Amino acid sequence: MPDVDVLVAGAGAAGLSAAIAAAQRGASVVIAEAHETFRSDSNTAMSTSMVPAGGSRWQAAAGIEDSPEQFLSDIQAKTKGRVHETVARALVGVAPELVAWLADDVGVPLELVTDFNYPGHSAYRCHTVPDRAGQTLHRYLLTAAENRGATVMVPLRLVGLRFDSHGDIEGATLENPDRVREEISASRVVLATNGFGANPEMVERHIPEISGALYFGGHGSNGDAIRLAERYDLDVSAMGAYQGHGSVATPHGVLVTWATVMHGAVILDNAARRFADETIGYSEFARLVLDREAGEAWLVLDHAIHEACLRFADYERLVASNAIRWADDEKELASIIGAPESSVSETLTSARQCAVEGRPDQWGRTLWEAPIEPPYGAVRITGALFHTQGGLDIDANAAVLRNREPVPGLYASGGAAVGMSGDGADGYLAGNGLLAALGLGYLAGKAGAG
């Protein structure tokens, strides 16, 4: 008999959802987590807890027409047809069931975000917790896993896999920080060790365009799953895909939610000139900001935008860090940015006219919630790498592939697995990383308990 039915490596959203789903079905579960700080610095904890689902009961209650098919169409459009079809279809298909499970079985107090929409989503479909904080979602998941009998072992890192003579999984090797190892036998192993964003060598090798940028993700994203793939000849896919973000306050190191942009904020370079349509998406905007002088830019908002974004815990942290510098007029804003007043005035006047007249600007921006008006808030920002979107190739049940065939008993979810963001930064839709974590974990947990 194995020591445990299901061994999960990683205690973020991916690992915890797998553990809960497996434990619900009667499996004994052990979660091995490598980092003692996982409650605060995992990608889940650092997220805004947005879980997109097309065709959910929350949408139906709000009279919003949407479906998995419409969601998939949005993904295909955003990725320009380069999406991993198997993974994307599995995730959009399970998403309505997933959010209902999170609310009904896990006890997460989900609500539908309808005060703004993220780029690329054709309907309000992001579900989140009231304070829109990843740590809140993570706390609910961890509590649910422990309440269902899952054993969390910290700090233990999965460093090796064991297979029987038929190639089926039979266990893994775990290691503590003192390099002491122990073997654990398991009928199923779920790799939820996240991606490789915190590994500069892997980023340079697989995603050179974002190499050297600020990394703004969980410190545990060291590429453990990729090392296992190399060691055991497991398939990988879309290794150049990643989620960037175009607005991290610098030097404060606090996320400026992209809801600011969707409510009407603009982004200027150090000469007070806009340089792109800000609403194309925060992931691809990271590289655009990094290409500016000193890899920095300025996000400019007003009091209406400020008030609308106070619902985000991240934005409250931004305010508390004093990263927003307020200016009564364009002259004072120019002084803050260090640009000519004439440039500031020309840029903001042009943006204001587009918003008032409801017409696209020279870059094609058409989303103008309202004209931006003084007083102005300015935040110095930089672009960042949030997390990688490529990883172990999997089937529709999150089973890891070797030579395009499932490895019996081995699963991957979250950043350890390939996502549905195409092959670069511009295919990322808001929330798709968290959907991949929760959704693939849920699918892996259900399959692994069988």
Secondary structure in CASP SS format (residue, H / E / C, confidence):
PFRMAT SS
TARGET T0000
AUTHOR 0000-0000-0000
METHOD secondary structure of the structure
MODEL  1
M C 1.00
P C 1.00
D C 1.00
V E 1.00
D E 1.00
V E 1.00
L E 1.00
V E 1.00
A E 1.00
G C 1.00
A C 1.00
G C 1.00
A H 1.00
A H 1.00
G H 1.00
L H 1.00
S H 1.00
A H 1.00
A H 1.00
I H 1.00
A H 1.00
A H 1.00
A H 1.00
Q H 1.00
R C 1.00
G C 1.00
A C 1.00
S C 1.00
V E 1.00
V E 1.00
I E 1.00
A E 1.00
E C 1.00
A C 1.00
H C 1.00
E C 1.00
T C 1.00
F H 1.00
R H 1.00
S H 1.00
D H 1.00
S C 1.00
N C 1.00
T C 1.00
A C 1.00
M C 1.00
S C 1.00
T C 1.00
S C 1.00
M C 1.00
V E 1.00
P E 1.00
A C 1.00
G C 1.00
G C 1.00
S C 1.00
R H 1.00
W H 1.00
Q H 1.00
A H 1.00
A H 1.00
A C 1.00
G C 1.00
I C 1.00
E C 1.00
D C 1.00
S C 1.00
P H 1.00
E H 1.00
Q H 1.00
F H 1.00
L H 1.00
S H 1.00
D H 1.00
I H 1.00
Q H 1.00
A H 1.00
K H 1.00
T C 1.00
K C 1.00
G C 1.00
R C 1.00
V C 1.00
H C 1.00
E H 1.00
T H 1.00
V H 1.00
A H 1.00
R H 1.00
A H 1.00
L H 1.00
V H 1.00
G H 1.00
V H 1.00
A H 1.00
P H 1.00
E H 1.00
L H 1.00
V H 1.00
A H 1.00
W H 1.00
L H 1.00
A H 1.00
D H 1.00
D H 1.00
V H 1.00
G C 1.00
V C 1.00
P C 1.00
L C 1.00
E E 1.00
L E 1.00
V C 1.00
T C 1.00
D C 1.00
F C 1.00
N C 1.00
Y C 1.00
P C 1.00
G C 1.00
H C 1.00
S C 1.00
A C 1.00
Y C 1.00
R C 1.00
C E 1.00
H E 1.00
T E 1.00
V C 1.00
P C 1.00
D C 1.00
R C 1.00
A C 1.00
G H 1.00
Q H 1.00
T H 1.00
L H 1.00
H H 1.00
R H 1.00
Y H 1.00
L H 1.00
L H 1.00
T H 1.00
A H 1.00
A H 1.00
E H 1.00
N H 1.00
R C 1.00
G C 1.00
A C 1.00
T E 1.00
V E 1.00
M E 1.00
V C 1.00
P C 1.00
L C 1.00
R E 1.00
L E 1.00
V E 1.00
G E 1.00
L E 1.00
R E 1.00
F E 1.00
D C 1.00
S C 1.00
H C 1.00
G C 1.00
D C 1.00
I E 1.00
E E 1.00
G E 1.00
A E 1.00
T E 1.00
L E 1.00
E E 1.00
N C 1.00
P C 1.00
D C 1.00
R C 1.00
V C 1.00
R E 1.00
E E 1.00
E E 1.00
I E 1.00
S E 1.00
A E 1.00
S E 1.00
R E 1.00
V E 1.00
V E 1.00
L E 1.00
A C 1.00
T C 1.00
N C 1.00
G C 1.00
F C 1.00
G C 1.00
A C 1.00
N C 1.00
P H 1.00
E H 1.00
M H 1.00
V H 1.00
E H 1.00
R H 1.00
H H 1.00
I C 1.00
P H 1.00
E H 1.00
I H 1.00
S C 1.00
G C 1.00
A C 1.00
L E 1.00
Y E 1.00
F C 1.00
G C 1.00
G C 1.00
H C 1.00
G C 1.00
S C 1.00
N C 1.00
G C 1.00
D H 1.00
A H 1.00
I H 1.00
R H 1.00
L H 1.00
A H 1.00
E H 1.00
R H 1.00
Y H 1.00
D C 1.00
L C 1.00
D C 1.00
V E 1.00
S E 1.00
A C 1.00
M C 1.00
G C 1.00
A C 1.00
Y E 1.00
Q E 1.00
G E 1.00
H E 1.00
G E 1.00
S E 1.00
V E 1.00
A E 1.00
T C 1.00
P C 1.00
H C 1.00
G C 1.00
V E 1.00
L E 1.00
V C 1.00
T C 1.00
W C 1.00
A H 1.00
T H 1.00
V H 1.00
M H 1.00
H C 1.00
G C 1.00
A C 1.00
V E 1.00
I E 1.00
L E 1.00
D C 1.00
N C 1.00
A C 1.00
A C 1.00
R C 1.00
R C 1.00
F C 1.00
A C 1.00
D C 1.00
E H 1.00
T H 1.00
I H 1.00
G C 1.00
Y H 1.00
S H 1.00
E H 1.00
F H 1.00
A H 1.00
R H 1.00
L H 1.00
V H 1.00
L H 1.00
D C 1.00
R C 1.00
E H 1.00
A H 1.00
G H 1.00
E E 1.00
A E 1.00
W E 1.00
L E 1.00
V E 1.00
L E 1.00
D E 1.00
H H 1.00
A H 1.00
I H 1.00
H H 1.00
E H 1.00
A H 1.00
C H 1.00
L C 1.00
R C 1.00
F C 1.00
A H 1.00
D H 1.00
Y H 1.00
E H 1.00
R H 1.00
L H 1.00
V H 1.00
A H 1.00
S C 1.00
N C 1.00
A C 1.00
I C 1.00
R E 1.00
W E 1.00
A E 1.00
D C 1.00
D C 1.00
E H 1.00
K H 1.00
E H 1.00
L H 1.00
A H 1.00
S H 1.00
I H 1.00
I H 1.00
G C 1.00
A C 1.00
P C 1.00
E H 1.00
S H 1.00
S H 1.00
V H 1.00
S H 1.00
E H 1.00
T H 1.00
L H 1.00
T H 1.00
S H 1.00
A H 1.00
R H 1.00
Q H 1.00
C H 1.00
A H 1.00
V H 1.00
E H 1.00
G C 1.00
R C 1.00
P C 1.00
D C 1.00
Q C 1.00
W C 1.00
G C 1.00
R C 1.00
T C 1.00
L C 1.00
W C 1.00
E C 1.00
A C 1.00
P C 1.00
I C 1.00
E C 1.00
P C 1.00
P C 1.00
Y E 1.00
G E 1.00
A E 1.00
V E 1.00
R E 1.00
I E 1.00
T E 1.00
G E 1.00
A E 1.00
L E 1.00
F E 1.00
H E 1.00
T E 1.00
Q C 1.00
G C 1.00
G E 1.00
L E 1.00
D C 1.00
I E 1.00
D C 1.00
A C 1.00
N C 1.00
A C 1.00
A E 1.00
V E 1.00
L E 1.00
R E 1.00
N C 1.00
R C 1.00
E E 1.00
P E 1.00
V E 1.00
P E 1.00
G E 1.00
L E 1.00
Y E 1.00
A E 1.00
S C 1.00
G H 1.00
G H 1.00
A H 1.00
A E 1.00
V C 1.00
G C 1.00
M C 1.00
S C 1.00
G C 1.00
D C 1.00
G C 1.00
A C 1.00
D C 1.00
G C 1.00
Y C 1.00
L C 1.00
A C 1.00
G C 1.00
N H 1.00
G H 1.00
L H 1.00
L H 1.00
A H 1.00
A H 1.00
L H 1.00
G H 1.00
L H 1.00
G H 1.00
Y H 1.00
L H 1.00
A H 1.00
G H 1.00
K H 1.00
A H 1.00
G H 1.00
A C 1.00
G C 1.00
END
